[in-house]
Each structure stands twice: as C-alpha cells, then as structure tokens.
C-alpha cells in the first residue's frame, strides 16, 4: 500500500517499512493524523526504491521483513539524508539487534506493539533515560519459550507444521503450547 501525498505538501515525509499490511495500514493512518505525509513499503527492495525516489525525513522500519533485515535500510536512509530520524520496530526485540540498530544510525528502537504516539516520541529522543526501571527479575523460562515459539512461527509464515519441524517438536505438542495464553514477563 502506498499513501501518496499532494505535490507541494509541507508535512514532514515519513517512510513506513513493514510487511504486516494490517499494522502498516493502521499505523500509517495514525501517523498521517499526527501530521506526517506517509509512504508505505512492504519489502527492503520497495523501501530502497522509495528512498532513492524521495528520501524521507522520518522512517519507521520493521526489523524483520520478508526479503531481509530492516537493518539493511539504515545505511541507505542515512546516506540519502544524514538527518533522517529512524525508529526500528520489531516483534522480537533483542539486545544485539537494538545495539546494532543504534550503531548503524537509528534514532530509537521500539518493540511491537507500539502505537503512533510512542513512535512520534521516539523520533525526538535525544538522550537515554537513566531513570528507566531495571527489571527486578529475569523473564521466566516459560515466557522465553513462548516468545521463541512465536518468533519461529512468524518466520515459518504461521505454518504450524513447518514450525514444529523447525523446533524439532511434535506438531500436537506445539498446537497445545500455542493454545495457552502468553505468560507474563
């Protein structure tokens, strides 16, 4: 989906790169409602073409796209316009990818689900938050397992059989685990 804005539009340009069509549609509308002229790309290839055609002032980039890593877009975005503010979005955050995103030039890193207000606030983050609460205890093993299963399921295109094979797990066992509600962190 591409949301085109009018010629001469003076709203700040924003490129939203995510292969989740529903999320892209909802987030694009919300960001447009907050004053941005939004274009949407669903792949690394489409995003590179959009960057070459008209470098955005702001970008929201999903970390995991169907044709590669969103990290591959940070360099081209910064090369096209060093002032571009980039927020990386991911459904399965990890410390190494957050560190790499920032090292490559991203402004901030958010885990999904993130709403438009959080994205806009992230564009303007200049400093870290030394008052952020440190987790009192690590995630439970059950929660880590749930998140790992969900990540592999997404990587397998929500195919339960392929996910079970990837996890070396019996399909019925996986189905049983998927029926359970996610556990608290």
Secondary structure by P-SEA (a helix, b strand, c coil): cccccccccccbbbbbbccaaaaaaaaaaaaaaaccbbbbbccaaaaaaaaaaccccbbbbbccccccccccaaaaaaaacccbbbbbbbccccaaaaaaaaaacccccccccccaaaaaaaaaccccccccccccccccaaaaaaaaaaaaaaaacccaaaaaaaacccaaaaaaaaacccccc
